[in-house]
Amino acid sequence: MIRDRRIPIPKYLVDLNAIKKELSFVEKKDDGIHIGGGTTLYELSKTFLHKDKRFAGFVDVYKKFGTLALRFEATVAGNLVSATQYNDYITLLLVYDAKLRLVSVNGERIVKLEDFLIDKRKVDLKPNELIYEIIFPEPPINSSSSFIKFDRRELLIAGVVTGATFLALEDNKITDVKISFDMVREKRIPGRARKTEEFLKGKEFSKEILEKAAEEVLPTEMERVTDWWTTAEYRMDMSKVVLKRNLLRAYERIKG
Ligand SMILES: Cc1cc2nc3c(=O)[nH]c(=O)nc-3n(C[C@H](O)[C@H](O)[C@H](O)COP(=O)(O)OP(=O)(O)OC[C@H]3O[C@@H](n4cnc5c(N)ncnc54)[C@H](O)[C@@H]3O)c2cc1C
């Protein structure tokens, strides 16, 4: 962005590597899961987040994220701050109700990821603030997630649709469901599909219910856009497919 003059040339650049060790961790605590602001995607892949079905969406994101070399360098926090229309960890962490702990010399504050995202490439982060960690509640036993990036290329950023789903069941009843898609909020940033979530909550899981949620409810709350990648109509059609596949995949993961 500096090279392309999309942001003014900064007077100073601060290298976070000096504090990388302190910022690199993934921990399970009483108040939930904590991911350090310096944790790279590769480091994340070596933790319980990539072994426990409740976090299966993390594996989905990782497998399709950029290039292998990039996964050694890129951090989850860096991905959130980049805040493009389709940053993968934003779409995923929205369905885990993630919050960020921001720290500065003046103290710290907690911000919900949803509120952190203001606009494309614009986040609620002061110049002297750092993402110390990302926090989200530990999901219940009978839950799982799924993430799908649908594009002709799939690797390297996104094109047509990315979507994530978190699902929790009690027997076959949907006790919790969270759904997110890339660039659906009015500023074309990733957002939740809350009407569809409400429709699904409390219902018995069945293919008919998925069909209804995708075909009848989702289009009433979600506007899709035409850009040089594809048309709004095609994007909407594929969003329905992604929703159904994500829900089915999360269901199958819960059921083993
Ligand atoms: C070839 C290529 C392919 C890509 N493919 C994908 C893809 O498939 N999916 C996808 O989502 N994205 C993709 N990206 C973009 C990707 O989001 C970023 O490259 C990466 O996630 C940024 O992480 P980073 O740690 O390198 O952050 P940096 O690029 O170093 O920083 C990004 C921004 O975050 C700030 N920042 C970083 N860490 C912190 C912190 N702890 N606290 C506060 N601010 C911080 C920096 O100051 C900067 O403003 C791709 C990029 C490239 C170049």
The ligand as an SDF file (V2000), in Angstrom:
LIG
                    3D

 53 58  0  0  0  0  0  0  0  0999 V2000
   -0.0160  -13.2430   -2.2150 C   0  0  0  0  0  0  0  0  0  0  0  0
   -1.0180  -12.9130   -1.1610 C   0  0  0  0  0  0  0  0  0  0  0  0
   -2.0870  -13.7710   -0.9540 C   0  0  0  0  0  0  0  0  0  0  0  0
   -3.0180  -13.4810    0.0400 C   0  0  0  0  0  0  0  0  0  0  0  0
   -4.0360  -14.3630    0.2230 N   0  0  0  0  0  0  0  0  0  0  0  0
   -4.9260  -14.1010    1.1900 C   0  0  0  0  0  0  0  0  0  0  0  0
   -5.9850  -15.0310    1.4380 C   0  0  0  0  0  0  0  0  0  0  0  0
   -6.1000  -16.0950    0.8370 O   0  0  0  0  0  0  0  0  0  0  0  0
   -6.8930  -14.6870    2.3920 N   0  0  0  0  0  0  0  0  0  0  0  0
   -6.8050  -13.5330    3.1040 C   0  0  0  0  0  0  0  0  0  0  0  0
   -7.6310  -13.3030    3.9610 O   0  0  0  0  0  0  0  0  0  0  0  0
   -5.8050  -12.6470    2.8910 N   0  0  0  0  0  0  0  0  0  0  0  0
   -4.8690  -12.8990    1.9700 C   0  0  0  0  0  0  0  0  0  0  0  0
   -3.8450  -12.0180    1.7640 N   0  0  0  0  0  0  0  0  0  0  0  0
   -3.7450  -10.8110    2.5970 C   0  0  0  0  0  0  0  0  0  0  0  0
   -3.3850  -11.1470    4.0370 C   0  0  0  0  0  0  0  0  0  0  0  0
   -4.4510  -10.6680    4.7900 O   0  0  0  0  0  0  0  0  0  0  0  0
   -2.2000  -10.4940    4.6050 C   0  0  0  0  0  0  0  0  0  0  0  0
   -1.0850  -10.7710    3.8200 O   0  0  0  0  0  0  0  0  0  0  0  0
   -1.8290  -10.9730    6.0150 C   0  0  0  0  0  0  0  0  0  0  0  0
   -2.9070  -11.5990    6.6970 O   0  0  0  0  0  0  0  0  0  0  0  0
   -1.4490   -9.8220    6.8510 C   0  0  0  0  0  0  0  0  0  0  0  0
   -0.8170  -10.3070    8.0200 O   0  0  0  0  0  0  0  0  0  0  0  0
    0.6050   -9.7530    8.4710 P   0  0  0  0  0  0  0  0  0  0  0  0
    0.8290  -10.3160    9.8090 O   0  0  0  0  0  0  0  0  0  0  0  0
    1.6100   -9.9840    7.4040 O   0  0  0  0  0  0  0  0  0  0  0  0
    0.2990   -8.2180    8.6080 O   0  0  0  0  0  0  0  0  0  0  0  0
    1.0480   -6.9970    7.9560 P   0  0  0  0  0  0  0  0  0  0  0  0
    0.8670   -7.0340    6.4680 O   0  0  0  0  0  0  0  0  0  0  0  0
    2.4090   -6.9280    8.5190 O   0  0  0  0  0  0  0  0  0  0  0  0
    0.1780   -5.8300    8.5570 O   0  0  0  0  0  0  0  0  0  0  0  0
   -1.1190   -5.5450    8.0690 C   0  0  0  0  0  0  0  0  0  0  0  0
   -1.6330   -4.3730    8.9100 C   0  0  0  0  0  0  0  0  0  0  0  0
   -1.9000   -4.8500   10.2230 O   0  0  0  0  0  0  0  0  0  0  0  0
   -1.1900   -4.0700   11.1920 C   0  0  0  0  0  0  0  0  0  0  0  0
   -0.8520   -5.0210   12.2640 N   0  0  0  0  0  0  0  0  0  0  0  0
   -0.2510   -6.2290   12.1620 C   0  0  0  0  0  0  0  0  0  0  0  0
   -0.2070   -6.8340   13.3700 N   0  0  0  0  0  0  0  0  0  0  0  0
   -0.7990   -6.0030   14.2510 C   0  0  0  0  0  0  0  0  0  0  0  0
   -1.0660   -6.0530   15.6560 C   0  0  0  0  0  0  0  0  0  0  0  0
   -0.7220   -7.1140   16.4180 N   0  0  0  0  0  0  0  0  0  0  0  0
   -1.6890   -5.0100   16.2330 N   0  0  0  0  0  0  0  0  0  0  0  0
   -2.0670   -3.9160   15.5030 C   0  0  0  0  0  0  0  0  0  0  0  0
   -1.8420   -3.8090   14.1770 N   0  0  0  0  0  0  0  0  0  0  0  0
   -1.2150   -4.8360   13.5550 C   0  0  0  0  0  0  0  0  0  0  0  0
    0.0020   -3.5000   10.4410 C   0  0  0  0  0  0  0  0  0  0  0  0
    0.4470   -2.3310   11.0380 O   0  0  0  0  0  0  0  0  0  0  0  0
   -0.6370   -3.2230    9.0750 C   0  0  0  0  0  0  0  0  0  0  0  0
   -1.3690   -2.0280    9.0920 O   0  0  0  0  0  0  0  0  0  0  0  0
   -2.8850  -12.2950    0.8040 C   0  0  0  0  0  0  0  0  0  0  0  0
   -1.8040  -11.4450    0.5950 C   0  0  0  0  0  0  0  0  0  0  0  0
   -0.8640  -11.7510   -0.3650 C   0  0  0  0  0  0  0  0  0  0  0  0
    0.2940  -10.8240   -0.5300 C   0  0  0  0  0  0  0  0  0  0  0  0
  1  2  1  0
  2  3  1  0
  2 52  2  0
  3  4  2  0
  4  5  1  0
  4 50  1  0
  5  6  2  0
  6  7  1  0
  6 13  1  0
  7  8  2  0
  7  9  1  0
  9 10  1  0
 10 11  2  0
 10 12  1  0
 12 13  2  0
 13 14  1  0
 14 15  1  0
 14 50  1  0
 15 16  1  0
 16 17  1  0
 16 18  1  0
 18 19  1  0
 18 20  1  0
 20 21  1  0
 20 22  1  0
 22 23  1  0
 23 24  1  0
 24 25  2  0
 24 26  1  0
 24 27  1  0
 27 28  1  0
 28 29  2  0
 28 30  1  0
 28 31  1  0
 31 32  1  0
 32 33  1  0
 33 34  1  0
 33 48  1  0
 34 35  1  0
 35 36  1  0
 35 46  1  0
 36 37  1  0
 36 45  1  0
 37 38  2  0
 38 39  1  0
 39 40  1  0
 39 45  2  0
 40 41  1  0
 40 42  2  0
 42 43  1  0
 43 44  2  0
 44 45  1  0
 46 47  1  0
 46 48  1  0
 48 49  1  0
 50 51  2  0
 51 52  1  0
 52 53  1  0
M  END
$$$$
